[in-house]
């Protein structure tokens, strides 16, 4: 990024990956060597964890509602935005635990494969559906299974509370909505 000198003091924000390419006036002589430290997985607080789990479970019901109404674009959009965001967040925290919070997850989880077992990585890949209702249902169920397993592990490892009733109730609701399509 090029910065005009008059805006440098107010607008320049250094992060841990900042590299000085040219500094004729020696304004950046104290910039430390670049590292990924600003981008490493951060340990969740109790509130972060509870909000992530709550958002994941309750927004999964919107996917089911969209599928029940045959609103494929809506269901897929909800699955791929708010639900997927929380799904990736729980995977990120899992990686944080596995690496003692020294790894970078990367944008959209681009670094996750290096920190996951091949089996878990393949399970995660299988949650990316096409635009067929049945495939979206399968992906949603796979995501809930993975999310539940990782959330329970994270809660146990970090001493956080996990609302098992919320997860169970939403899973029962998803099963019920799915069963309705078979009755038609």
C-alpha positions as CSV (number, residue, x, y, z in Angstrom):
1,X,0.0,0.0,0.0
2,X,1.3,3.5,-0.8
3,X,0.6,6.2,1.7
4,X,0.8,9.9,1.3
5,X,3.0,11.3,4.0
6,X,0.3,13.6,5.4
7,X,-2.1,10.6,6.0
8,X,0.5,8.2,7.4
9,X,0.2,9.0,11.1
10,X,-3.7,8.8,11.0
11,X,-4.5,6.1,8.5
12,X,-1.6,3.6,8.4
13,X,-2.3,0.4,10.4
14,X,0.6,-2.1,10.7
15,X,-0.2,-5.7,11.1
16,X,2.2,-8.6,11.7
17,X,2.6,-9.3,7.9
18,X,3.7,-5.8,7.1
19,X,6.8,-5.7,5.0
20,X,8.6,-2.5,4.1
21,X,9.5,-2.5,0.4
22,X,10.8,1.1,0.1
23,X,11.4,3.6,2.9
24,X,13.4,6.5,1.6
25,X,12.7,8.7,4.7
26,X,13.3,5.8,7.2
27,X,9.8,6.2,8.7
28,X,9.5,2.4,9.1
29,X,12.8,1.4,10.6
30,X,11.2,-0.1,13.6
31,X,8.8,-2.5,11.7
32,X,9.5,-6.0,13.1
33,X,10.0,-9.0,10.8
34,X,6.8,-10.2,9.3
35,X,5.0,-13.2,10.9
36,X,1.4,-14.6,11.0
37,X,1.0,-13.7,14.7
38,X,-2.0,-11.4,14.1
39,X,-3.8,-14.2,12.1
40,X,-3.4,-17.1,14.4
41,X,-6.4,-18.8,15.8
42,X,-7.6,-17.1,18.9
43,X,-8.9,-19.0,22.0
44,X,-12.7,-18.5,22.2
45,X,-14.2,-16.9,25.3
46,X,-17.2,-18.5,26.9
47,X,-19.4,-15.9,25.2
48,X,-17.7,-16.4,21.7
49,X,-18.3,-20.2,22.0
50,X,-21.9,-19.9,23.2
51,X,-22.8,-17.4,20.5
52,X,-21.2,-19.5,17.7
53,X,-23.0,-22.6,18.8
54,X,-26.3,-20.8,19.2
55,X,-26.0,-19.1,15.8
56,X,-25.1,-22.4,14.1
57,X,-27.9,-24.5,15.6
58,X,-30.7,-22.0,15.2
59,X,-29.8,-20.9,11.7
60,X,-29.7,-24.5,10.6
61,X,-33.5,-24.5,11.1
62,X,-33.7,-21.8,8.4
63,X,-32.1,-24.1,6.0
64,X,-34.6,-26.8,6.8
65,X,-37.5,-24.3,6.5
66,X,-36.2,-23.3,3.0
67,X,-35.9,-26.8,1.9
68,X,-39.3,-27.7,3.2
69,X,-40.7,-24.8,1.1
70,X,-38.6,-25.8,-1.9
71,X,-36.8,-22.5,-1.7
72,X,-33.5,-24.0,-2.9
73,X,-31.6,-20.7,-3.4
74,X,-32.6,-19.4,0.0
75,X,-31.7,-22.7,1.7
76,X,-28.3,-22.9,0.0
77,X,-27.6,-19.2,0.7
78,X,-28.3,-19.7,4.4
79,X,-26.2,-22.9,4.5
80,X,-23.3,-21.3,2.7
81,X,-23.2,-18.0,4.6
82,X,-24.3,-17.9,8.3
83,X,-24.3,-21.7,8.9
84,X,-20.9,-22.2,7.1
85,X,-19.4,-19.2,8.9
86,X,-20.1,-20.8,12.3
87,X,-19.1,-24.3,11.0
88,X,-15.7,-22.9,10.0
89,X,-15.3,-21.1,13.3
90,X,-15.7,-24.3,15.2
91,X,-13.2,-26.0,12.9
92,X,-10.8,-23.1,13.5
93,X,-11.1,-23.5,17.3
94,X,-10.5,-27.2,16.9
95,X,-7.3,-26.4,15.0
96,X,-6.4,-23.9,17.7
97,X,-6.6,-26.6,20.3
98,X,-4.6,-29.1,18.2
99,X,-1.8,-26.5,17.6
100,X,-1.9,-24.8,21.0
101,X,-3.3,-21.7,19.2
102,X,-0.1,-21.2,17.1
103,X,-1.6,-21.9,13.7
104,X,-3.2,-19.6,11.2
105,X,-6.6,-20.8,9.8
106,X,-6.2,-18.6,6.7
107,X,-9.0,-16.8,4.8
108,X,-11.9,-19.1,4.3
109,X,-9.9,-21.9,6.0
110,X,-7.3,-22.1,3.3
111,X,-4.7,-23.5,5.8
112,X,-7.0,-26.0,7.5
113,X,-6.0,-29.1,5.5
114,X,-2.5,-28.9,7.0
115,X,-3.9,-29.1,10.5
116,X,-6.6,-31.7,10.1
117,X,-6.6,-35.5,9.8
118,X,-7.3,-36.6,6.2
119,X,-10.5,-38.2,7.4
120,X,-11.9,-35.0,9.0
121,X,-10.8,-32.9,6.0
122,X,-12.7,-35.3,3.6
123,X,-15.8,-35.1,5.9
124,X,-15.6,-31.3,5.7
125,X,-15.2,-31.4,1.9
126,X,-18.3,-33.5,1.7
127,X,-20.4,-30.7,3.2
128,X,-20.2,-28.6,0.0
129,X,-23.4,-29.5,-1.9
130,X,-24.7,-28.7,-5.3
131,X,-28.1,-27.1,-5.7
132,X,-30.2,-30.3,-5.3
133,X,-32.4,-30.4,-2.3
134,X,-31.4,-33.9,-1.2
135,X,-27.7,-32.9,-1.5
136,X,-28.3,-29.8,0.7
137,X,-30.0,-32.0,3.3
138,X,-27.1,-34.4,3.3
139,X,-24.7,-31.6,3.7
140,X,-26.6,-30.0,6.5
141,X,-26.8,-33.3,8.4
142,X,-23.0,-33.8,7.9
143,X,-22.3,-30.3,9.1
144,X,-24.4,-30.8,12.2
145,X,-22.6,-34.1,13.0
146,X,-19.2,-32.6,12.6
147,X,-20.1,-29.4,14.5
148,X,-21.6,-31.3,17.4
149,X,-18.5,-33.6,17.7
150,X,-16.0,-30.7,17.6
151,X,-18.1,-28.4,19.8
152,X,-18.3,-31.1,22.5
153,X,-14.5,-31.7,22.3
154,X,-13.7,-27.9,22.4
155,X,-16.0,-27.4,25.4
156,X,-14.3,-30.3,27.2
157,X,-10.8,-29.2,26.3
158,X,-11.3,-25.5,27.2
159,X,-13.7,-25.9,30.1
160,X,-16.6,-24.2,28.3
161,X,-20.3,-24.8,28.6
162,X,-22.0,-26.5,25.6
163,X,-25.7,-26.5,25.4
164,X,-26.5,-30.1,24.6
165,X,-30.2,-29.5,24.8
166,X,-30.1,-26.9,22.1
167,X,-28.1,-29.2,19.8
168,X,-30.4,-32.1,20.5
169,X,-33.6,-30.1,20.0
170,X,-32.5,-28.7,16.7
171,X,-31.4,-32.1,15.5
172,X,-34.8,-33.5,16.4
173,X,-36.4,-30.6,14.5
174,X,-34.3,-31.2,11.4
175,X,-35.2,-34.9,11.4
176,X,-38.9,-34.0,11.8
177,X,-38.8,-31.5,8.9
178,X,-36.9,-34.0,6.8
179,X,-39.5,-36.6,7.5
180,X,-42.3,-34.3,6.2
181,X,-40.9,-34.5,2.7
182,X,-41.2,-38.2,2.7
183,X,-44.9,-38.0,3.7
184,X,-45.7,-35.9,0.6
